[in-house]
Amino acid sequence: MARRLPTMLQMQAAFWVTRCVGDVGSSAEDLGRSYLHVPTGGLHDRSSLVAGQRLLTELGLLVEHEELVRPHRDLVALRSLPSDAFVEALLERVLSQRHDMWLSAFASGDEVYWERVPADAAHLLQAVFADPNRRTAFVLSTARKIDVALLAEIGAEGEEAVVAACRKYLLAKDRADLADHVARLSLEDDTLGYDVTSPDCRGRRHHLEVKATRSIGTRIDFYLSRNEATIGANDPSWAIVIARQEISGPNGELAMRVIGWLTYWDIASALPIDTTPANDLMGRWANARMTIPDSQLRPGLPLDRN
């Protein structure tokens, strides 16, 4: 169960706590004593500051060990911010660590449906951001950052699932001699524009860009870089293979499995287009978030395709 959201008062108190912790740390006793002399203008008493310290500890920004309280390097960077910017940064860290489903639901859109935001979160966001436009921008930005972080977490698992699927395919075709030649190249170089290379039964080499997802429903979301798209447009052996993490087994275990694949030309029409230079201004895309209906996926693996 996720921890309760902090209050605005607790996050503001955390700001003052950062002013009491030295760069190399403070003893717990000295830190507690310093709370009696913090110039908060009467907004925070000792118990309030202790609650702020507890929040920083829960977030990993303060590390307590053997009666010594040390700031994490991230806190050292945050402590230079003014109080309002500090609170905003702290709230982003709170939400990022919680991985709440309501927040991730806004990652692929440009609008926040506030009726879907829990009351405690909506109240806290309103307290931090009086301007509704800034509040919406913060939610969308945080949701996208969380989405990217989650995809990075499951990316390696997706690549291993594709390697395993390719080997299983070749073994089923009585080509054990080729199964050992399936390789996860991203471990050595992640700039190739593909993650896995695998032969097919005729010995032809395929270049597979793996996209791991937790998407549910009838569509798949993933990110494609410009480099990956460029490789795909020029390499006929290139394909995107989609692996999805799903609930499997009676105890609700998560398992990654390959659910289909795409050619570059399956998605080419959905890629962004660079702007035409005008008045010395030009825009070039670097990464694109793709949304593909499940029905568009080609079944199986791209091995032995015609």
C-alpha positions, 0 to 999 in steps of 0.5 A: 500500500502506498504511503499517504501523501504528505501535507503542504505544511510537511513539505514546507517544513522539509525545506527548513530541515535542509537548512539545518543539515550540514553538507557532511551531515549532522548528529541526530541530537544536534539536528533536533536541537537546531529545530528550536532556533530555525527562523520560520516566522512561527510557521513551524514548531519542532514537531512540524520540522521533525515531520519534515525530516521524516518525509525527507528520510522516507524519500531517501533524501536524508540517510540516517545511520548510527545517530548521524543524519546525512544529506543525499547528493540529490538533496544537496542539489535541491537545497539551493532552490527557493522554498516554492521551487523546492516544494514543487521538486519534492512533490515530483519526487513523492509522486514519482516514487509512488507510481500511482495508476491515476498519474500514469494514465495521463502520460500519453495525453495532453489533458488532465481529467481532474475527476479521475484524480484522487481527492487528497492528490487534487487538494495537495496539487491545488495547494502547491500550484495556485495557477491551474495551467501550471498545475496541469503542466506539472501533472502531465510532465510528471506522468511522462517522466514516470512513464519513461522511468517505468519503461526503462525498468522493464526494457531489459526484461523485454529484451531477454524475453525476445532473446528467449523467444527467438531461441525457442523458435529456432529450437522448435525448427530443429535449428539448435545450431543457430539458437546460440547465435541469438544475441542481445547487442544492447548490452554492448552498444545501445546506439545501433538502432536495434537491441537483439540480433537473431538468425532465421532458419535460413541463416539470414540475420534479423535486427530487432528493436525491442519495445517493452510495455505494460500497456493494457487494453487494445493499444500499445504505447512505446517510444521510438528514437529518430536513430531507430527510425532512420535505421528501420527505414534503411535496413530491410532486416529491421523490425520492432518486436513488442513484449508486454508484461502481463499477469500470469499464473494463479498468484498474480505473477508478472511475466513478459511475453512477445505479442507481435511485431511491426515493420518500419513501414507499418508505423512510418505514416505516424512518425512526426515530420520536421518543420520547413525552415522559416525565418531561420526557425526549424524543428527536428524531432528526436523521439516520438511516442507511438500508439499502435492498435493491438490489431496492427501487430503482426503475430509471432516473430519476424524470423523467416518472413518473406 
